[in-house]
């Protein structure tokens, strides 16, 4: 019976990692074909490049940690329940809104040529 369980575990592991490999292979080959088609048409293949992603991630992480720390520092006194996590989520959402406005301002400056 133990041999059957080991064999089943082996089959499941091979199928799992094979599926992950297959999805990654299809993703990267499709992306390469798409970029080659763009180059053939004379377009810039970097149009899909995500810019300033690290800024967004940094803003969100900083805001969530700051909100959680402030919430833990305030404690339970004013509201009767812990507010660290909700305050962290609130500040994380606000940081995404600020990021949106910062990026829009930079795009507007680039389009107007300032």
OpenMM code with the backbone's topology and positions (N, CA, C; nanometers):
from openmm import Vec3, app, unit

residues = "UNK UNK UNK UNK UNK UNK UNK UNK UNK UNK UNK UNK UNK UNK UNK UNK UNK UNK UNK UNK UNK UNK UNK UNK UNK UNK UNK UNK UNK UNK UNK UNK UNK UNK UNK UNK UNK UNK UNK UNK UNK UNK UNK UNK UNK UNK UNK UNK UNK UNK UNK UNK UNK UNK UNK UNK UNK UNK UNK UNK UNK UNK UNK UNK UNK UNK UNK UNK UNK UNK UNK UNK UNK UNK UNK UNK UNK UNK UNK UNK UNK UNK UNK UNK UNK UNK UNK UNK UNK UNK UNK UNK UNK UNK UNK UNK UNK UNK UNK UNK UNK UNK UNK UNK UNK UNK UNK UNK UNK UNK UNK UNK UNK UNK".split()
positions = [
    Vec3(0.0820, -0.1197, 0.0000),
    Vec3(0.0000, 0.0000, 0.0000),
    Vec3(0.0863, 0.1260, 0.0000),
    Vec3(0.2003, 0.1205, 0.0715),
    Vec3(0.2874, 0.2369, 0.0766),
    Vec3(0.3510, 0.2618, -0.0595),
    Vec3(0.3802, 0.1583, -0.1351),
    Vec3(0.4356, 0.1735, -0.2681),
    Vec3(0.3373, 0.2468, -0.3592),
    Vec3(0.2078, 0.2126, -0.3461),
    Vec3(0.1050, 0.2785, -0.4262),
    Vec3(0.0975, 0.4275, -0.3942),
    Vec3(0.1079, 0.4636, -0.2652),
    Vec3(0.1034, 0.6038, -0.2264),
    Vec3(0.2250, 0.6802, -0.2780),
    Vec3(0.3416, 0.6178, -0.2748),
    Vec3(0.4623, 0.6830, -0.3252),
    Vec3(0.4536, 0.7030, -0.4754),
    Vec3(0.4023, 0.6020, -0.5459),
    Vec3(0.3871, 0.6117, -0.6901),
    Vec3(0.2845, 0.7194, -0.7268),
    Vec3(0.1759, 0.7261, -0.6538),
    Vec3(0.0737, 0.8281, -0.6773),
    Vec3(0.1307, 0.9672, -0.6520),
    Vec3(0.2074, 0.9817, -0.5460),
    Vec3(0.2697, 1.1105, -0.5158),
    Vec3(0.3669, 1.1506, -0.6260),
    Vec3(0.4425, 1.0556, -0.6771),
    Vec3(0.5348, 1.0828, -0.7857),
    Vec3(0.4606, 1.1284, -0.9114),
    Vec3(0.3542, 1.0599, -0.9453),
    Vec3(0.2750, 1.0959, -1.0636),
    Vec3(0.2146, 1.2348, -1.0474),
    Vec3(0.1604, 1.2657, -0.9307),
    Vec3(0.1012, 1.3972, -0.9059),
    Vec3(0.2073, 1.5060, -0.9154),
    Vec3(0.3260, 1.4810, -0.8601),
    Vec3(0.4333, 1.5803, -0.8657),
    Vec3(0.4779, 1.6040, -1.0094),
    Vec3(0.4935, 1.4976, -1.0882),
    Vec3(0.5346, 1.5120, -1.2281),
    Vec3(0.4281, 1.5885, -1.3063),
    Vec3(0.3017, 1.5568, -1.2853),
    Vec3(0.1943, 1.6273, -1.3545),
    Vec3(0.1882, 1.7745, -1.3135),
    Vec3(0.2071, 1.8014, -1.1865),
    Vec3(0.2025, 1.9397, -1.1376),
    Vec3(0.3126, 2.0241, -1.2005),
    Vec3(0.4364, 1.9755, -1.1904),
    Vec3(0.5470, 2.0523, -1.2455),
    Vec3(0.5455, 2.0542, -1.3980),
    Vec3(0.4947, 1.9487, -1.4588),
    Vec3(0.4787, 1.9499, -1.6040),
    Vec3(0.3775, 2.0530, -1.6498),
    Vec3(0.2704, 2.0686, -1.5737),
    Vec3(0.1703, 2.1699, -1.6056),
    Vec3(0.2278, 2.3095, -1.5923),
    Vec3(0.3030, 2.3337, -1.4869),
    Vec3(0.3658, 2.4646, -1.4685),
    Vec3(0.4630, 2.4929, -1.5829),
    Vec3(0.5425, 2.3937, -1.6193),
    Vec3(0.6363, 2.4107, -1.7304),
    Vec3(0.5619, 2.4384, -1.8601),
    Vec3(0.4529, 2.3656, -1.8853),
    Vec3(0.3757, 2.3851, -2.0079),
    Vec3(0.3150, 2.5235, -2.0173),
    Vec3(0.2613, 2.5727, -1.9084),
    Vec3(0.2032, 2.7073, -1.9078),
    Vec3(0.3106, 2.8121, -1.9312),
    Vec3(0.4242, 2.7982, -1.8636),
    Vec3(0.5333, 2.8941, -1.8826),
    Vec3(0.5858, 2.8893, -2.0252),
    Vec3(0.5999, 2.7701, -2.0815),
    Vec3(0.6475, 2.7558, -2.2189),
    Vec3(0.5523, 2.8232, -2.3173),
    Vec3(0.4235, 2.7987, -2.3022),
    Vec3(0.3261, 2.8614, -2.3918),
    Vec3(0.3254, 3.0136, -2.3768),
    Vec3(0.3371, 3.0615, -2.2554),
    Vec3(0.3371, 3.2059, -2.2319),
    Vec3(0.4555, 3.2723, -2.3005),
    Vec3(0.5749, 3.2176, -2.2793),
    Vec3(0.6941, 3.2809, -2.3343),
    Vec3(0.7022, 3.2669, -2.4864),
    Vec3(0.6590, 3.1546, -2.5415),
    Vec3(0.6621, 3.1415, -2.6873),
    Vec3(0.5592, 3.2336, -2.7520),
    Vec3(0.4428, 3.2476, -2.6922),
    Vec3(0.3420, 3.3386, -2.7483),
    Vec3(0.3903, 3.4828, -2.7404),
    Vec3(0.4546, 3.5188, -2.6302),
    Vec3(0.5059, 3.6549, -2.6153),
    Vec3(0.6147, 3.6823, -2.7182),
    Vec3(0.7018, 3.5840, -2.7420),
    Vec3(0.8076, 3.6013, -2.8404),
    Vec3(0.7496, 3.6164, -2.9802),
    Vec3(0.6513, 3.5339, -3.0138),
    Vec3(0.5880, 3.5449, -3.1460),
    Vec3(0.5214, 3.6803, -3.1637),
    Vec3(0.4561, 3.7276, -3.0601),
    Vec3(0.3892, 3.8572, -3.0680),
    Vec3(0.4910, 3.9691, -3.0893),
    Vec3(0.6006, 3.9647, -3.0187),
    Vec3(0.7027, 4.0684, -3.0339),
    Vec3(0.7697, 4.0604, -3.1710),
    Vec3(0.7924, 3.9399, -3.2206),
    Vec3(0.8496, 3.9264, -3.3544),
    Vec3(0.7537, 3.9805, -3.4604),
    Vec3(0.6242, 3.9590, -3.4418),
    Vec3(0.5262, 4.0139, -3.5354),
    Vec3(0.5268, 4.1666, -3.5313),
    Vec3(0.5426, 4.2237, -3.4121),
    Vec3(0.5507, 4.3696, -3.4015),
    Vec3(0.6747, 4.4227, -3.4721),
    Vec3(0.7869, 4.3537, -3.4576),
    Vec3(0.9102, 4.3962, -3.5242),
    Vec3(0.8932, 4.3871, -3.6759),
    Vec3(0.8280, 4.2808, -3.7244),
    Vec3(0.8052, 4.2664, -3.8678),
    Vec3(0.7209, 4.3807, -3.9237),
    Vec3(0.6272, 4.4305, -3.8437),
    Vec3(0.5410, 4.5402, -3.8882),
    Vec3(0.6062, 4.6763, -3.8667),
    Vec3(0.7244, 4.6783, -3.8059),
    Vec3(0.7954, 4.8033, -3.7858),
    Vec3(0.7557, 4.8781, -3.6603),
    Vec3(0.6892, 4.8116, -3.5670),
    Vec3(0.6483, 4.8755, -3.4425),
    Vec3(0.7489, 4.8465, -3.3324),
    Vec3(0.7396, 4.9203, -3.2237),
    Vec3(0.8302, 4.9036, -3.1107),
    Vec3(0.7845, 4.7859, -3.0254),
    Vec3(0.8675, 4.6852, -3.0041),
    Vec3(0.8256, 4.5701, -2.9240),
    Vec3(0.8200, 4.5984, -2.7744),
    Vec3(0.8703, 4.7128, -2.7306),
    Vec3(0.8700, 4.7448, -2.5875),
    Vec3(0.7437, 4.8177, -2.5445),
    Vec3(0.6402, 4.8171, -2.6265),
    Vec3(0.5166, 4.8857, -2.5885),
    Vec3(0.4471, 4.8163, -2.4732),
    Vec3(0.4760, 4.6882, -2.4530),
    Vec3(0.4120, 4.6139, -2.3449),
    Vec3(0.4964, 4.6115, -2.2187),
    Vec3(0.6096, 4.6788, -2.2208),
    Vec3(0.6984, 4.6803, -2.1040),
    Vec3(0.6323, 4.7589, -1.9908),
    Vec3(0.6201, 4.6954, -1.8752),
    Vec3(0.5588, 4.7609, -1.7604),
    Vec3(0.6625, 4.8506, -1.6946),
    Vec3(0.6302, 4.9777, -1.6855),
    Vec3(0.7236, 5.0734, -1.6267),
    Vec3(0.6772, 5.1132, -1.4879),
    Vec3(0.7713, 5.1443, -1.4045),
    Vec3(0.7492, 5.1953, -1.2698),
    Vec3(0.6689, 5.0988, -1.1828),
    Vec3(0.6820, 4.9716, -1.2068),
    Vec3(0.6116, 4.8749, -1.1235),
    Vec3(0.6727, 4.8715, -0.9835),
    Vec3(0.8039, 4.8893, -0.9766),
    Vec3(0.8678, 4.8856, -0.8456),
    Vec3(0.8247, 5.0044, -0.7601),
    Vec3(0.7964, 5.1183, -0.8255),
    Vec3(0.7459, 5.2332, -0.7502),
    Vec3(0.6112, 5.2013, -0.6872),
    Vec3(0.5235, 5.1378, -0.7637),
    Vec3(0.3912, 5.1038, -0.7126),
    Vec3(0.4018, 5.0046, -0.5969),
    Vec3(0.4820, 4.9014, -0.6145),
    Vec3(0.4972, 4.8005, -0.5096),
    Vec3(0.5584, 4.8628, -0.3848),
    Vec3(0.6591, 4.9468, -0.4034),
    Vec3(0.7222, 5.0130, -0.2891),
    Vec3(0.6260, 5.1038, -0.2142),
    Vec3(0.5448, 5.1783, -0.2883),
    Vec3(0.4473, 5.2661, -0.2231),
    Vec3(0.3450, 5.1864, -0.1437),
    Vec3(0.2950, 5.0778, -0.2011),
    Vec3(0.1931, 4.9976, -0.1329),
    Vec3(0.2498, 4.9311, -0.0088),
    Vec3(0.3670, 4.8705, -0.0211),
    Vec3(0.4266, 4.8015, 0.0942),
    Vec3(0.4568, 4.8998, 0.2059),
    Vec3(0.5129, 5.0153, 0.1710),
    Vec3(0.5435, 5.1161, 0.2721),
    Vec3(0.4169, 5.1652, 0.3412),
    Vec3(0.3121, 5.1894, 0.2638),
    Vec3(0.1877, 5.2382, 0.3229),
    Vec3(0.1214, 5.1334, 0.4113),
    Vec3(0.1220, 5.0090, 0.3689),
    Vec3(0.0598, 4.9027, 0.4504),
    Vec3(0.1351, 4.8843, 0.5813),
    Vec3(0.2671, 4.8820, 0.5747),
    Vec3(0.3463, 4.8655, 0.6969),
    Vec3(0.3287, 4.9857, 0.7887),
    Vec3(0.3302, 5.1059, 0.7316),
    Vec3(0.3117, 5.2259, 0.8131),
    Vec3(0.1742, 5.2267, 0.8786),
    Vec3(0.0712, 5.1933, 0.8022),
    Vec3(-0.0645, 5.1884, 0.8583),
    Vec3(-0.0786, 5.0845, 0.9678),
    Vec3(-0.0183, 4.9690, 0.9476),
    Vec3(-0.0246, 4.8641, 1.0499),
    Vec3(0.0486, 4.9067, 1.1763),
    Vec3(0.1649, 4.9682, 1.1607),
    Vec3(0.2395, 5.0148, 1.2778),
    Vec3(0.1643, 5.1246, 1.3525),
    Vec3(0.1062, 5.2189, 1.2795),
    Vec3(0.0290, 5.3251, 1.3448),
    Vec3(-0.0932, 5.2660, 1.4146),
    Vec3(-0.1590, 5.1719, 1.3476),
    Vec3(-0.2751, 5.1077, 1.4094),
    Vec3(-0.2392, 5.0299, 1.5338),
    Vec3(-0.1275, 4.9606, 1.5319),
    Vec3(-0.0836, 4.8892, 1.6514),
    Vec3(-0.0407, 4.9857, 1.7613),
    Vec3(0.0153, 5.0976, 1.7231),
    Vec3(0.0560, 5.1982, 1.8211),
    Vec3(-0.0669, 5.2615, 1.8875),
    Vec3(-0.1689, 5.2890, 1.8084),
    Vec3(-0.2931, 5.3441, 1.8654),
    Vec3(-0.3598, 5.2401, 1.9548),
    Vec3(-0.3584, 5.1162, 1.9105),
    Vec3(-0.4145, 5.0084, 1.9907),
    Vec3(-0.5646, 4.9974, 1.9799),
    Vec3(-0.6275, 4.9537, 2.0888),
    Vec3(-0.7707, 4.9291, 2.0885),
    Vec3(-0.8504, 5.0414, 2.1537),
    Vec3(-0.7845, 5.1382, 2.2055),
    Vec3(-0.8511, 5.2383, 2.2885),
    Vec3(-0.9691, 5.3096, 2.2219),
    Vec3(-0.9501, 5.3753, 2.1086),
    Vec3(-1.0612, 5.4574, 2.0598),
    Vec3(-1.1793, 5.3770, 2.0072),
    Vec3(-1.1551, 5.2574, 1.9519),
    Vec3(-1.2612, 5.1875, 1.8808),
    Vec3(-1.3046, 5.0576, 1.9459),
    Vec3(-1.2249, 4.9998, 2.0315),
    Vec3(-1.2611, 4.8766, 2.0989),
    Vec3(-1.2199, 4.7509, 2.0247),
    Vec3(-1.1615, 4.7633, 1.9073),
    Vec3(-1.1099, 4.6489, 1.8336),
    Vec3(-0.9788, 4.6905, 1.7657),
    Vec3(-0.8942, 4.5933, 1.7320),
    Vec3(-0.7653, 4.6294, 1.6718),
    Vec3(-0.7847, 4.6928, 1.5344),
    Vec3(-0.7154, 4.8031, 1.5099),
    Vec3(-0.7331, 4.8737, 1.3833),
    Vec3(-0.6068, 4.8710, 1.2982),
    Vec3(-0.5086, 4.7915, 1.3359),
    Vec3(-0.3828, 4.7897, 1.2612),
    Vec3(-0.3993, 4.7417, 1.1186),
    Vec3(-0.4640, 4.6280, 1.0993),
    Vec3(-0.4798, 4.5719, 0.9647),
    Vec3(-0.5738, 4.6575, 0.8791),
    Vec3(-0.6917, 4.6973, 0.9296),
    Vec3(-0.7764, 4.7828, 0.8446),
    Vec3(-0.7097, 4.9149, 0.8068),
    Vec3(-0.6339, 4.9739, 0.8990),
    Vec3(-0.5649, 5.0983, 0.8677),
    Vec3(-0.4550, 5.0752, 0.7649),
    Vec3(-0.3871, 4.9611, 0.7735),
    Vec3(-0.2857, 4.9275, 0.6739),
    Vec3(-0.3449, 4.9092, 0.5359),
    Vec3(-0.4595, 4.8423, 0.5282),
    Vec3(-0.5270, 4.8235, 0.3990),
    Vec3(-0.5762, 4.9566, 0.3445),
    Vec3(-0.6284, 5.0417, 0.4309),
    Vec3(-0.6758, 5.1735, 0.3889),
    Vec3(-0.5612, 5.2572, 0.3322),
    Vec3(-0.4492, 5.2608, 0.4019),
    Vec3(-0.3357, 5.3381, 0.3525),
    Vec3(-0.2757, 5.2759, 0.2264),
    Vec3(-0.2816, 5.1438, 0.2149),
    Vec3(-0.2359, 5.0791, 0.0915),
    Vec3(-0.3211, 5.1208, -0.0275),
    Vec3(-0.4522, 5.1262, -0.0098),
    Vec3(-0.5403, 5.1725, -0.1161),
    Vec3(-0.5176, 5.3182, -0.1505),
    Vec3(-0.4957, 5.4004, -0.0490),
    Vec3(-0.4671, 5.5413, -0.0745),
    Vec3(-0.3356, 5.5585, -0.1498),
    Vec3(-0.2380, 5.4731, -0.1209),
    Vec3(-0.1115, 5.4830, -0.1938),
    Vec3(-0.1298, 5.4481, -0.3411),
    Vec3(-0.2210, 5.3566, -0.3729),
    Vec3(-0.2482, 5.3264, -0.5131),
    Vec3(-0.3131, 5.4448, -0.5838),
    Vec3(-0.4003, 5.5160, -0.5134),
    Vec3(-0.4623, 5.6355, -0.5715),
    Vec3(-0.3561, 5.7422, -0.5962),
    Vec3(-0.2670, 5.7630, -0.4995),
    Vec3(-0.1592, 5.8609, -0.5162),
    Vec3(-0.0689, 5.8203, -0.6324),
    Vec3(-0.0383, 5.6914, -0.6433),
    Vec3(0.0439, 5.6422, -0.7538),
    Vec3(-0.0218, 5.6733, -0.8879),
    Vec3(-0.1522, 5.6550, -0.8979),
    Vec3(-0.2248, 5.6834, -1.0212),
    Vec3(-0.2082, 5.8294, -1.0613),
    Vec3(-0.2239, 5.9197, -0.9658),
    Vec3(-0.2118, 6.0613, -0.9971),
    Vec3(-0.0679, 6.1010, -1.0312),
    Vec3(0.0296, 6.0405, -0.9648),
    Vec3(0.1701, 6.0698, -0.9947),
    Vec3(0.2048, 6.0255, -1.1361),
    Vec3(0.1639, 5.9061, -1.1744),
    Vec3(0.1938, 5.8545, -1.3075),
    Vec3(0.1210, 5.9353, -1.4144),
    Vec3(-0.0042, 5.9734, -1.3890),
    Vec3(-0.0769, 6.0551, -1.4864),
    Vec3(-0.0097, 6.1905, -1.5061),
    Vec3(0.0398, 6.2485, -1.3992),
    Vec3(0.1093, 6.3773, -1.4102),
    Vec3(0.2371, 6.3615, -1.4928),
    Vec3(0.3106, 6.2530, -1.4713),
    Vec3(0.4321, 6.2309, -1.5490),
    Vec3(0.4013, 6.2064, -1.6956),
    Vec3(0.2935, 6.1346, -1.7237),
    Vec3(0.2559, 6.1100, -1.8632),
    Vec3(0.2128, 6.2406, -1.9290),
    Vec3(0.1382, 6.3240, -1.8586),
    Vec3(0.0965, 6.4538, -1.9145),
    Vec3(0.2170, 6.5419, -1.9435),
    Vec3(0.3160, 6.5414, -1.8537),
    Vec3(0.4368, 6.6219, -1.8773),
    Vec3(0.5128, 6.5713, -1.9985),
    Vec3(0.5180, 6.4410, -2.0157),
    Vec3(0.5893, 6.3836, -2.1284),
    Vec3(0.5180, 6.4155, -2.2600),
    Vec3(0.3837, 6.4140, -2.2592),
    Vec3(0.3091, 6.4414, -2.3816),
    Vec3(0.3154, 6.5891, -2.4208),
    Vec3(0.3194, 6.6783, -2.3230),
    Vec3(0.3252, 6.8212, -2.3545),
    Vec3(0.4682, 6.8660, -2.3836),
    Vec3(0.5664, 6.7860, -2.3489),
    Vec3(0.7050, 6.8188, -2.3799),
    Vec3(0.7729, 6.9055, -2.2772),
    Vec3(0.7252, 6.9068, -2.1561),
    Vec3(0.7871, 6.9894, -2.0514),
    Vec3(0.9123, 6.9267, -1.9989),
] * unit.nanometer
topology = app.Topology()
chain = topology.addChain("A")
for resn in residues:
    res = topology.addResidue(resn, chain)
    for name in ("N", "CA", "C"):
        topology.addAtom(name, app.Element.getBySymbol(name[0]), res)
